Amino acid sequence: MWECPFCQHNTIDENLKAQLNDFFDEEYKRCVQEIKNNYIEYQKESNATLDSIQELLKNELGEDERRLIQQLGEVLKSNIQTNIINMQLKIEKPGQEVDIQNSQKNLDEINDIIKNINGAIKKHNNLVENYVEEKRKVILDVWLLVVQENQEMIDQHNNRIK
């Protein structure tokens, strides 16, 4: 039993000690479970992201885009592996501080490459969709060029006909 140094009364009895131990024990277990849940979610999302990058690399890409996505994917994979090891360490030793590497920059760069590729695809698709109109414009432009190049000959012919 603990006595107050001022009034000499018992301040902490066995019941209060048991309540404090239960409270902190439950809080500890809740925190460890939260770490485990975050670990499971991180693994799931990380695997899905890496799988998406592998699927992306199966598509037709320019050589520069392919090389850059592969490099960024490898850096991302390395960061994820390091984070998983650190999260496992945190689960085993919850009191130990660990660093989790931020991979957002790599993901943003990959997303920018995808946006650029999608922009080029959209531009190409618009050209294909407008093929008939573009073909008509080219034919008209060619005839206008032929007329301009031969305007003098056309004028001479028209003068002879009159």
Salt bridges, closest charged atoms under 4 A:
GLU14 OE2 - LYS17 NZ 3.46
ASP25 OD2 - LYS29 NZ 3.31
GLU27 OE2 - ARG30 NH2 2.73
GLU34 OE1 - ARG30 NH1 3.10
GLU41 OE1 - LYS44 NZ 3.81
GLU55 OE2 - LYS58 NZ 3.01
ASP64 OD1 - ARG67 NH2 2.99
GLU133 OE2 - ARG136 NH2 2.81
